[in-house]
Amino acid sequence: MPFPPPILWQIEMPSWVSLQPVRQGSNLIVRSGKELRAIDLASGAERWKTVVDPDGGSGHFLKISGDLVLTDRRPDPKHLTQVVGVRNGQIVLRTDLRCMVADDAAVVVGDTLFAVGNDPATGDVLAGVELAGGQVKVDVSLASGADALALMGDRLLALNRMGSPGLYSLRLDGSDTQPIEYRRAHDMRLSAGRLLATLGDENGETRQVQTRDLETLRELWTASTHGPACGLDGNAAAHSEEADGKWTLVLREAETGKVRWRGEPQAGEMPGSIQFAGDYVLVTRTIGMAAYRRDDGQFVGQMELGRVAQLHDGRLYLGAFRTLMCTEAD
């Protein structure tokens, strides 16, 4: 089947859809530029919309906690993060942090939003915002840098792109830091009890991709890679390799590292991200989103200026520049 598949509905958005939309009941919550919108999954009808950043920022995270939608803006001259909470289209929470939170650097755990970011005065910090009242209940300076955040069991997992350790865990209160990988890490994905990460050398060049068991943190396998992006979904792990000055997409078994397929070599810009959605492995670059068949790596098409994709109830939802569309999944 070509990509994109047959379109069921398509709506215009005010700007890029570059953050992964999140499902909330029968709605898809979408951040597009300064706006947050709730879109009916079945019909594409707009349920509500609200301006969350009058200054026009596009945001850096989008999370759900029950009926509360959480995103961000950077309103002050120092560009520090303000957490914004929206319920049924109404802004009900605004909490200022003393740091600048980057993409993929926030996670909801129970009734708290945790985020890592840079404080211009003191360095990187861990912040925890209690969602019931919006109070900052965790505010801890970190000994190591942190550029992305995920939940790993009952601990937080931090990625550090600029120094060592590149991967480390810590308690929810910011204590008991435990290094996992000393080489700087450029991307990480968690799925089915495994951690996949791309790792850099002393010069900052991405050189290896590594998978670990999340429960024991035991290394399962390591392979050569080319470019920072990686993707993980169940027992499928994707990354890129160098091939005669070009790059090629590779799919491996996440448990063993065995190569399932290698795609055709591609010239030009490296993948900015690698995503899984149904039967597709999707690679984003500036020019758009290229789709490969998950079972054999065959290139099947490209969506101009595409950025994000999600599968829900047998439908594929695709976000791009000023566009959100719903298509058949296969």
C-alpha positions as CSV (number, residue, x, y, z in Angstrom):
1,M,0.0,0.0,0.0
2,P,1.3,3.5,-0.8
3,F,2.1,6.1,1.8
4,P,0.1,8.0,3.0
5,P,-2.7,5.5,2.9
6,P,-6.2,6.6,1.7
7,I,-7.3,9.6,3.7
8,L,-10.5,9.4,5.8
9,W,-10.4,13.1,6.9
10,Q,-7.9,16.0,6.8
11,I,-8.0,19.3,8.7
12,E,-6.0,22.5,8.5
13,M,-3.9,23.4,11.5
14,P,-2.4,26.9,12.3
15,S,1.2,25.8,12.2
16,W,3.5,22.7,12.5
17,V,2.2,19.6,14.3
18,S,5.7,18.6,15.5
19,L,4.9,17.3,19.0
20,Q,3.5,13.8,19.3
21,P,-0.3,14.2,19.8
22,V,-1.8,12.4,22.8
23,R,-5.1,10.5,23.1
24,Q,-7.6,11.6,25.7
25,G,-10.7,9.5,25.6
26,S,-12.3,9.9,22.1
27,N,-10.2,13.0,21.4
28,L,-6.7,13.5,20.0
29,I,-5.0,16.4,21.7
30,V,-2.8,18.3,19.3
31,R,-0.3,21.2,19.9
32,S,0.1,23.3,16.8
33,G,2.1,26.6,17.3
34,K,0.5,28.6,20.0
35,E,-2.7,26.6,20.1
36,L,-3.9,23.4,21.8
37,R,-6.8,21.7,20.1
38,A,-9.0,18.6,20.9
39,I,-9.9,16.8,17.7
40,D,-12.5,14.0,17.5
41,L,-10.7,10.8,16.6
42,A,-13.5,9.5,14.4
43,S,-14.6,12.6,12.5
44,G,-11.9,15.2,12.8
45,A,-14.3,17.7,14.3
46,E,-12.8,20.2,16.6
47,R,-14.1,19.8,20.2
48,W,-12.2,22.8,21.7
49,K,-9.2,24.9,21.2
50,T,-7.3,27.4,23.4
51,V,-4.2,29.6,23.0
52,V,-1.5,28.3,25.4
53,D,1.3,30.6,24.3
54,P,0.3,34.1,23.1
55,D,3.9,34.7,22.2
56,G,3.6,32.1,19.5
57,G,5.9,29.4,20.7
58,S,5.4,25.8,19.5
59,G,6.0,24.0,22.8
60,H,8.4,21.3,23.9
61,F,6.2,18.7,25.5
62,L,2.6,17.5,25.5
63,K,1.4,15.1,28.2
64,I,-1.9,13.9,29.7
65,S,-2.9,13.3,33.3
66,G,-6.5,12.2,33.5
67,D,-8.6,15.1,32.2
68,L,-5.7,17.5,32.4
69,V,-3.5,18.3,29.4
70,L,0.0,19.6,30.1
71,T,2.2,21.6,27.8
72,D,4.6,24.5,28.1
73,R,5.6,28.0,27.0
74,R,8.6,30.3,27.6
75,P,7.2,33.7,28.5
76,D,10.0,35.7,30.1
77,P,13.2,37.2,28.7
78,K,15.3,34.3,30.0
79,H,13.1,31.9,28.1
80,L,12.4,29.8,31.2
81,T,9.6,27.2,31.1
82,Q,6.1,27.8,32.3
83,V,4.0,24.6,32.7
84,V,0.5,25.2,31.3
85,G,-2.4,22.9,32.3
86,V,-5.7,22.8,30.3
87,R,-8.9,21.1,31.2
88,N,-11.8,21.0,28.7
89,G,-10.3,23.9,26.8
90,Q,-9.8,26.1,29.8
91,I,-6.3,27.0,31.3
92,V,-6.4,25.9,34.9
93,L,-2.7,25.8,35.8
94,R,0.3,27.9,35.2
95,T,3.6,27.1,37.1
96,D,6.9,28.8,36.4
97,L,10.1,26.7,36.6
98,R,13.6,28.0,37.1
99,C,14.9,26.1,34.1
100,M,14.4,25.8,30.3
101,V,12.9,22.4,29.5
102,A,13.9,20.9,26.1
103,D,12.0,18.4,23.9
104,D,11.2,15.0,25.4
105,A,12.3,16.2,28.8
106,A,9.1,15.8,30.8
107,V,7.1,12.8,32.1
108,V,3.9,12.4,34.2
109,V,4.2,10.0,37.2
110,G,1.0,9.7,39.2
111,D,-0.1,13.2,40.2
112,T,3.2,14.9,39.3
113,L,4.8,16.3,36.2
114,F,8.6,15.8,36.3
115,A,10.9,17.7,34.0
116,V,14.6,18.3,33.5
117,G,16.1,21.5,32.1
118,N,18.8,24.0,32.3
119,D,18.9,26.8,34.9
120,P,21.2,29.6,33.5
121,A,22.5,30.3,37.0
122,T,23.1,26.8,38.5
123,G,23.1,24.3,35.6
124,D,20.7,21.4,35.0
125,V,17.8,20.7,37.5
126,L,15.0,18.3,38.1
127,A,11.6,19.9,38.7
128,G,8.4,18.2,39.9
129,V,5.1,20.0,39.7
130,E,2.2,18.7,41.8
131,L,-0.7,18.8,39.4
132,A,-3.5,19.2,41.9
133,G,-2.4,22.7,42.9
134,G,0.5,23.5,40.6
135,Q,3.1,23.8,43.3
136,V,6.7,22.9,42.6
137,K,7.4,20.1,45.1
138,V,10.8,18.9,43.6
139,D,13.5,21.4,42.7
140,V,16.9,19.7,42.7
141,S,20.2,20.7,41.0
142,L,21.7,17.8,39.1
143,A,25.4,16.8,39.1
144,S,25.2,15.7,35.5
145,G,23.5,17.2,32.4
146,A,20.0,16.1,31.4
147,D,18.5,16.6,27.9
148,A,15.6,14.0,28.0
149,L,13.6,12.2,30.6
150,A,11.6,8.9,30.8
151,L,10.1,6.7,33.5
152,M,11.9,3.5,34.3
153,G,10.0,1.4,36.8
154,D,9.9,3.5,40.0
155,R,12.8,5.7,38.9
156,L,13.5,8.4,36.4
157,L,15.8,7.8,33.4
158,A,17.8,10.8,32.2
159,L,19.7,11.2,28.9
160,N,22.8,13.4,28.7
161,R,23.9,14.4,25.2
162,M,26.8,16.6,26.3
163,G,28.8,14.7,28.9
164,S,29.2,11.7,31.1
165,P,27.3,9.7,32.2
166,G,25.2,9.6,29.1
167,L,22.4,7.6,30.7
168,Y,21.6,7.5,34.4
169,S,18.7,6.9,36.8
170,L,17.5,8.7,39.9
171,R,14.8,8.6,42.4
172,L,11.7,10.8,42.0
173,D,13.1,13.2,44.5
174,G,16.3,13.6,42.6
175,S,18.5,11.6,44.9
176,D,20.4,8.3,44.5
177,T,21.9,9.0,41.0
178,Q,23.0,5.7,39.4
179,P,25.0,5.8,36.1
180,I,23.9,3.3,33.4
181,E,26.2,4.3,30.5
182,Y,29.2,6.6,30.7
183,R,29.3,7.5,27.0
184,R,27.2,10.5,26.1
185,A,23.8,9.4,24.7
186,H,22.1,11.0,21.7
187,D,18.6,9.4,21.6
188,M,16.7,6.8,23.7
189,R,13.6,4.8,23.4
190,L,11.8,2.4,25.8
191,S,9.5,-0.4,24.9
192,A,8.6,-4.0,26.0
193,G,11.0,-3.9,28.9
194,R,14.0,-2.7,26.9
195,L,16.0,0.4,26.5
196,L,17.5,1.4,23.1
197,A,20.0,4.2,22.9
198,T,22.5,5.7,20.5
199,L,25.9,6.5,22.0
200,G,28.6,9.0,21.0
201,D,32.4,8.9,21.1
202,E,34.8,11.3,22.7
203,N,34.4,13.7,19.8
204,G,30.6,13.7,20.1
205,E,30.0,11.6,16.9
206,T,27.3,9.0,17.2
207,R,29.0,5.6,16.8
208,Q,27.1,2.9,18.5
209,V,23.5,1.7,19.2
210,Q,22.9,-0.3,22.4
211,T,20.0,-2.2,23.9
212,R,19.6,-3.1,27.6
213,D,17.2,-5.0,29.7
214,L,15.2,-2.4,31.7
215,E,14.8,-4.5,34.8
216,T,18.4,-5.6,35.2
217,L,20.1,-2.9,33.0
218,R,22.2,-5.8,31.5
219,E,23.5,-5.0,28.0
220,L,21.8,-7.2,25.4
221,W,23.8,-6.1,22.4
222,T,25.7,-3.2,20.8
223,A,26.2,-2.4,17.1
224,S,27.7,0.3,14.9
225,T,25.4,3.1,13.9
226,H,25.5,6.3,11.9
227,G,23.4,9.2,13.1
228,P,21.7,9.9,16.4
229,A,18.1,8.8,15.8
230,C,16.7,5.4,16.8
231,G,13.3,3.8,17.2
232,L,12.0,0.9,19.3
233,D,8.6,-0.9,19.3
234,G,8.2,-4.3,20.9
235,N,10.9,-6.5,19.5
236,A,11.8,-4.2,16.6
237,A,14.8,-1.8,17.0
238,A,15.6,0.6,14.2
239,H,18.6,2.8,13.5
240,S,20.8,3.9,10.6
241,E,24.2,2.7,9.3
242,E,26.8,4.2,7.0
243,A,27.0,2.6,3.5
244,D,29.6,4.1,1.1
245,G,29.1,7.7,2.2
246,K,25.4,7.2,2.4
247,W,23.1,6.0,5.2
248,T,20.7,3.1,5.3
249,L,17.9,2.2,7.6
250,V,18.4,-1.0,9.6
251,L,15.8,-3.1,11.5
252,R,17.0,-5.5,14.2
253,E,15.5,-7.9,16.7
254,A,15.5,-5.9,19.9
255,E,16.3,-8.9,22.1
256,T,19.2,-10.3,20.1
257,G,20.4,-7.6,17.7
258,K,19.9,-9.9,14.7
259,V,19.4,-7.9,11.5
260,R,15.9,-8.4,10.0
261,W,16.6,-6.1,7.0
262,R,18.6,-3.2,5.7
263,G,17.0,-0.6,3.4
264,E,18.4,0.9,0.3
265,P,21.3,3.4,0.8
266,Q,20.1,7.0,0.9
267,A,22.1,10.2,0.2
268,G,21.8,13.5,2.0
269,E,20.4,14.5,5.4
270,M,20.4,12.0,8.2
271,P,17.1,10.9,9.9
272,G,15.9,13.4,12.5
273,S,13.7,10.8,14.1
274,I,12.6,7.2,13.6
275,Q,9.1,6.2,14.5
276,F,6.9,3.1,14.4
277,A,3.2,3.3,13.4
278,G,1.4,0.1,12.6
279,D,3.0,-1.6,9.6
280,Y,5.3,1.4,8.9
281,V,8.8,2.5,10.0
282,L,8.8,6.2,9.5
283,V,11.9,8.4,9.1
284,T,11.6,12.2,9.4
285,R,14.0,14.7,7.8
286,T,13.5,18.4,6.9
287,I,11.9,17.5,3.6
288,G,9.2,15.3,5.2
289,M,8.5,11.8,6.4
290,A,9.6,8.7,4.5
291,A,7.8,5.4,5.1
292,Y,9.2,1.9,4.9
293,R,7.4,-1.4,5.3
294,R,8.0,-2.9,8.7
295,D,8.2,-6.5,7.5
296,D,10.8,-6.1,4.8
297,G,12.1,-2.5,4.7
298,Q,10.6,-1.7,1.3
299,F,10.2,2.1,0.7
300,V,6.5,2.8,0.1
301,G,6.2,6.6,-0.1
302,Q,6.8,10.0,1.5
303,M,4.6,12.7,3.2
304,E,5.8,16.2,2.4
305,L,6.7,18.0,5.6
306,G,5.4,15.2,7.7
307,R,6.5,15.1,11.3
308,V,4.6,12.7,13.6
309,A,2.5,9.6,13.3
310,Q,0.3,7.5,15.7
311,L,-1.9,4.4,15.4
312,H,-5.2,4.3,17.2
313,D,-8.0,1.8,16.8
314,G,-6.9,0.8,13.3
315,R,-6.4,4.3,12.0
316,L,-3.2,6.2,11.4
317,Y,-3.0,9.9,12.4
318,L,-0.4,12.0,10.7
319,G,0.8,15.5,11.6
320,A,2.7,17.8,9.3
321,F,3.0,21.5,8.5
322,R,-0.5,23.0,8.9
323,T,-2.0,19.6,8.5
324,L,-3.5,16.8,10.6
325,M,-4.9,13.8,8.7
326,C,-6.5,10.5,9.5
327,T,-5.9,7.6,7.2
328,E,-6.6,3.9,6.9
329,A,-3.9,1.9,8.7
330,D,-3.3,-0.7,6.0
